[in-house]
Amino acid sequence: MTDTPASPIRNVSDTALWVAICRARESERPDAIFHDPYARRLGGARGEAILRGMPGGTSTAWPIVVRTAVMDEIVSACVRDGAKTVLNLAAGLDARPYRMALPADLRWIHVDMPEMIEYFRTGMAGETPRCRLEFVAADLRDPDVRRAVFAEAATEAPVLVITEGLLIYLNEDDVAPLARDLREIARARWWLSDLASPTLLKMMGRKWARRLEAGNSPFRFAPAAGTAYFEPFGWREIEWRSSWTESFRLGRTMRFGRLMNLLGKLRSKQKQAESLRISGIMLLGPTAAPTHETP
């Protein structure tokens, strides 16, 4: 029997430290594509240890950098299009309300578990957000708590919901009611999230699965239907940004990425199209009423 390797990740909250250090390293580059001056402080020594402790952690940080930059762009676009409230779920160490150019009257609701909220607020003590920032300590797995948070967010519409780095850690039984409540109770106009495919989970599983499971934070949600999974809950795809395509646009692709991209052009058109759906950032919008109920 092969022993499970020691995991630098103790629980899913530790992944926020990991992501913060990826943002810090990008911000410290002379050609940085975004600047998060708080990320190094928030990620700390533990975040650095996690990044170094995960196999290929440093070399595989590019999707997080790409995701951050693309989501920055989409958040800005939604705000320009009239978003009045941003509902950021499992917000972790996201410092967008402090680092982005946002309207002073924009309402930003930062939701996470109580211990993560306390850690973030302590780390950001003395800093001034650029918009109306509210903190909500809540366990969104509780349906009554979740619906109360969503109902309050809906009082100042239009609402943009962000679930950056969240869905992949959930079971489908958690995602379905979340999607329904965001549509019916939060009445969000936009839902911004990253989305993985079964192919991506298989690829990452070869490298990280045992360590993530040992840290009680396995990757779970990766619908084969892609963004179509959300249609029964009243959501449609507005925009899809392939992580692979965006990595070339932003100049943050993986090692040998350009060679792999060239070789990929030898594949069939169908295979090329499928490859652009392996991982990406989705922006959803509401359609008609959901077609079925979920628990």
C-alpha positions as CSV (number, residue, x, y, z in Angstrom):
1,M,0.0,0.0,0.0
2,T,1.3,3.5,-0.9
3,D,1.1,6.0,1.9
4,T,-0.8,9.1,1.3
5,P,1.7,12.0,1.1
6,A,1.5,14.6,3.8
7,S,-0.7,17.5,2.6
8,P,0.3,21.1,3.2
9,I,-3.4,21.9,3.2
10,R,-5.3,21.3,6.4
11,N,-8.8,22.3,5.2
12,V,-10.5,24.0,2.4
13,S,-9.9,27.5,3.9
14,D,-6.2,26.9,3.5
15,T,-6.7,27.1,-0.3
16,A,-7.4,30.8,0.1
17,L,-3.8,31.3,1.4
18,W,-2.5,29.4,-1.6
19,V,-4.4,31.5,-4.0
20,A,-3.4,34.7,-2.3
21,I,0.3,33.9,-2.7
22,C,-0.3,33.2,-6.4
23,R,-1.7,36.7,-6.7
24,A,1.2,38.1,-4.6
25,R,3.8,36.6,-6.9
26,E,2.0,38.0,-10.0
27,S,1.8,41.4,-8.4
28,E,5.5,41.4,-7.6
29,R,6.5,40.9,-11.3
30,P,7.7,43.9,-13.2
31,D,5.2,43.1,-15.9
32,A,2.3,42.3,-13.6
33,I,-1.1,42.1,-15.3
34,F,-2.8,43.1,-12.0
35,H,-1.7,44.5,-8.6
36,D,-2.9,43.1,-5.3
37,P,-0.7,44.9,-2.7
38,Y,-2.4,42.9,0.1
39,A,-2.0,39.4,-1.2
40,R,1.5,38.7,0.3
41,R,0.4,39.9,3.7
42,L,-2.8,37.8,3.6
43,G,-1.3,34.7,2.2
44,G,1.6,34.8,4.6
45,A,4.3,32.2,5.3
46,R,1.7,29.4,5.4
47,G,0.4,30.3,1.9
48,E,3.9,30.3,0.6
49,A,4.5,26.9,2.2
50,I,1.4,25.5,0.6
51,L,2.4,26.7,-2.8
52,R,5.8,25.2,-2.5
53,G,4.4,22.0,-0.9
54,M,2.0,21.1,-3.7
55,P,3.6,19.2,-6.6
56,G,4.2,21.7,-9.4
57,G,2.5,24.4,-7.3
58,T,4.7,27.2,-8.6
59,S,4.6,26.2,-12.2
60,T,0.9,25.6,-12.2
61,A,-0.1,28.9,-10.7
62,W,-0.9,30.4,-14.1
63,P,-4.6,29.4,-14.1
64,I,-5.2,31.3,-10.8
65,V,-3.4,34.4,-12.2
66,V,-5.5,34.2,-15.4
67,R,-8.7,33.7,-13.5
68,T,-8.0,36.7,-11.3
69,A,-7.3,39.0,-14.3
70,V,-10.3,37.8,-16.3
71,M,-12.6,38.2,-13.4
72,D,-11.3,41.7,-12.7
73,E,-12.3,42.6,-16.3
74,I,-15.7,41.1,-16.0
75,V,-16.5,42.6,-12.6
76,S,-15.5,46.0,-14.0
77,A,-17.8,45.4,-17.1
78,C,-20.8,44.4,-14.9
79,V,-20.3,47.5,-12.7
80,R,-20.2,49.7,-15.8
81,D,-23.4,47.9,-16.9
82,G,-25.2,48.9,-13.8
83,A,-24.5,46.4,-11.0
84,K,-25.4,48.0,-7.6
85,T,-24.5,45.0,-5.4
86,V,-21.7,42.5,-5.6
87,L,-22.5,39.3,-3.6
88,N,-19.1,37.6,-3.2
89,L,-19.7,34.0,-1.8
90,A,-16.9,32.1,-0.1
91,A,-14.9,35.3,-0.7
92,G,-11.8,34.1,1.2
93,L,-9.0,36.7,0.9
94,D,-10.4,38.5,-2.1
95,A,-9.3,42.2,-1.8
96,R,-11.1,43.5,-4.9
97,P,-13.1,46.0,-2.9
98,Y,-9.8,47.5,-1.7
99,R,-7.6,47.2,-4.9
100,M,-10.0,47.8,-7.8
101,A,-11.4,51.1,-9.1
102,L,-15.0,50.8,-8.0
103,P,-17.8,53.4,-7.5
104,A,-18.0,54.6,-3.9
105,D,-21.7,53.8,-3.8
106,L,-21.3,50.2,-5.0
107,R,-22.4,47.7,-2.3
108,W,-20.0,44.8,-1.9
109,I,-21.0,41.9,0.4
110,H,-18.1,39.7,1.4
111,V,-19.5,36.4,2.7
112,D,-17.5,33.5,4.3
113,M,-17.3,31.3,7.3
114,P,-16.7,33.3,10.6
115,E,-13.1,32.3,11.1
116,M,-12.2,33.3,7.5
117,I,-14.0,36.7,7.9
118,E,-12.1,37.3,11.2
119,Y,-8.7,36.4,9.6
120,F,-9.4,38.7,6.6
121,R,-10.6,41.6,8.6
122,T,-7.6,41.4,10.9
123,G,-5.2,41.3,8.0
124,M,-6.9,44.3,6.4
125,A,-7.2,46.4,9.6
126,G,-6.4,50.0,8.8
127,E,-7.1,49.7,5.1
128,T,-10.0,51.6,3.5
129,P,-12.2,49.9,0.9
130,R,-13.1,51.8,-2.2
131,C,-16.8,51.0,-2.0
132,R,-19.5,50.1,0.6
133,L,-18.1,46.9,2.0
134,E,-20.2,44.7,4.2
135,F,-19.0,41.5,5.9
136,V,-21.3,38.6,6.5
137,A,-20.1,35.6,8.5
138,A,-22.3,32.7,7.4
139,D,-22.4,29.0,6.7
140,L,-24.1,28.9,3.4
141,R,-24.7,25.2,3.7
142,D,-27.6,26.0,6.0
143,P,-30.6,26.7,3.6
144,D,-32.2,29.2,5.9
145,V,-29.0,31.2,6.5
146,R,-28.2,31.1,2.7
147,R,-31.7,32.4,1.7
148,A,-31.6,35.1,4.3
149,V,-28.2,36.4,3.0
150,F,-29.5,36.2,-0.6
151,A,-32.7,38.0,0.2
152,E,-30.8,40.9,1.9
153,A,-28.5,41.2,-1.2
154,A,-31.6,41.4,-3.5
155,T,-32.7,44.6,-1.8
156,E,-30.3,46.7,-3.9
157,A,-30.4,45.4,-7.4
158,P,-29.0,44.7,-10.0
159,V,-26.9,42.0,-8.2
160,L,-23.6,40.4,-9.5
161,V,-22.8,37.2,-7.7
162,I,-19.2,35.9,-7.6
163,T,-18.3,32.3,-6.7
164,E,-14.6,32.3,-7.5
165,G,-12.9,29.1,-6.6
166,L,-16.0,27.7,-4.8
167,L,-17.9,25.4,-7.0
168,I,-15.2,22.9,-7.6
169,Y,-15.2,22.0,-3.9
170,L,-18.9,21.4,-3.7
171,N,-21.0,18.3,-4.3
172,E,-23.7,18.5,-7.0
173,D,-26.3,18.3,-4.2
174,D,-24.9,21.6,-2.9
175,V,-24.6,23.4,-6.3
176,A,-28.1,22.7,-7.4
177,P,-29.9,24.5,-4.5
178,L,-27.3,27.3,-4.6
179,A,-28.1,27.9,-8.3
180,R,-31.8,27.8,-7.6
181,D,-31.6,30.3,-4.7
182,L,-29.3,32.7,-6.6
183,R,-32.0,32.8,-9.3
184,E,-35.1,32.8,-7.2
185,I,-34.1,34.7,-4.0
186,A,-31.0,36.8,-4.8
187,R,-32.5,37.4,-8.3
188,A,-29.0,38.1,-9.6
189,R,-28.6,39.6,-13.0
190,W,-25.1,38.1,-13.4
191,W,-23.3,35.1,-11.9
192,L,-19.5,35.0,-12.4
193,S,-17.6,31.9,-11.6
194,D,-14.8,29.5,-12.7
195,L,-15.9,26.1,-14.0
196,A,-14.0,22.9,-14.3
197,S,-14.7,19.9,-16.6
198,P,-14.4,16.1,-15.8
199,T,-11.2,16.2,-18.0
200,L,-9.7,18.9,-15.8
201,L,-10.4,17.0,-12.6
202,K,-8.8,13.9,-14.1
203,M,-5.7,15.9,-15.1
204,M,-5.4,17.6,-11.7
205,G,-6.2,14.4,-9.8
206,R,-3.0,12.7,-11.0
207,K,-1.0,15.4,-9.3
208,W,-3.0,16.7,-6.4
209,A,-5.9,14.4,-5.5
210,R,-4.4,12.5,-2.6
211,R,-3.0,15.7,-1.0
212,L,-6.3,17.5,-1.4
213,E,-8.3,14.6,0.1
214,A,-5.8,14.4,3.0
215,G,-6.6,18.0,3.6
216,N,-10.3,17.4,3.5
217,S,-10.6,19.6,0.4
218,P,-11.0,17.4,-2.7
219,F,-12.1,18.7,-6.0
220,R,-15.7,17.5,-6.7
221,F,-17.9,19.6,-9.0
222,A,-17.1,19.4,-12.7
223,P,-20.3,18.9,-14.8
224,A,-20.0,17.1,-18.1
225,A,-22.7,19.4,-19.5
226,G,-20.6,22.5,-18.8
227,T,-22.6,25.7,-18.4
228,A,-25.7,23.9,-19.7
229,Y,-25.8,22.2,-16.3
230,F,-27.3,25.5,-14.9
231,E,-30.1,25.9,-17.5
232,P,-32.8,23.9,-15.5
233,F,-32.2,26.4,-12.6
234,G,-32.9,29.4,-14.8
235,W,-29.4,30.4,-16.0
236,R,-27.9,30.8,-19.4
237,E,-24.4,31.4,-20.6
238,I,-23.6,35.0,-21.4
239,E,-19.9,34.7,-21.8
240,W,-17.3,31.9,-21.6
241,R,-13.6,32.7,-21.3
242,S,-11.4,29.6,-21.9
243,S,-8.5,29.6,-19.4
244,W,-6.3,28.3,-22.1
245,T,-7.1,31.0,-24.6
246,E,-7.0,33.7,-22.0
247,S,-3.5,32.5,-20.9
248,F,-2.1,33.4,-24.3
249,R,-3.9,36.8,-24.5
250,L,-2.5,37.7,-21.1
251,G,0.9,36.2,-21.6
252,R,0.6,33.8,-18.6
253,T,0.5,30.4,-20.2
254,M,2.0,27.2,-18.9
255,R,5.5,26.0,-19.7
256,F,5.7,24.6,-23.3
257,G,2.2,26.1,-23.8
258,R,2.8,27.5,-27.2
259,L,4.2,24.2,-28.4
260,M,1.1,22.4,-27.1
261,N,-1.1,25.0,-28.7
262,L,0.6,24.5,-32.0
263,L,0.3,20.7,-31.8
264,G,-3.4,21.1,-30.8
265,K,-4.1,22.7,-34.1
266,L,-3.5,19.3,-35.7
267,R,-6.5,17.9,-34.0
268,S,-10.0,17.9,-35.4
269,K,-12.1,21.0,-35.1
270,Q,-14.4,19.2,-32.6
271,K,-11.5,18.2,-30.4
272,Q,-10.1,21.8,-30.5
273,A,-13.5,23.2,-29.5
274,E,-13.8,20.6,-26.7
275,S,-10.3,21.6,-25.3
276,L,-11.5,25.2,-24.9
277,R,-14.1,24.0,-22.5
278,I,-11.8,22.1,-20.2
279,S,-11.5,25.0,-17.8
280,G,-12.7,28.6,-17.9
281,I,-14.5,31.5,-16.5
282,M,-18.3,31.7,-17.0
283,L,-20.7,34.6,-16.8
284,L,-24.3,33.5,-16.5
285,G,-27.5,35.5,-16.7
286,P,-31.1,34.6,-15.9
287,T,-33.4,32.9,-18.4
288,A,-37.0,31.8,-17.8
289,A,-38.1,30.3,-14.5
290,P,-36.3,27.2,-13.4
291,T,-37.7,24.0,-15.0
292,H,-37.6,21.9,-11.8
293,E,-37.3,22.1,-8.1
294,T,-34.4,20.8,-6.0
295,P,-34.2,20.1,-2.3
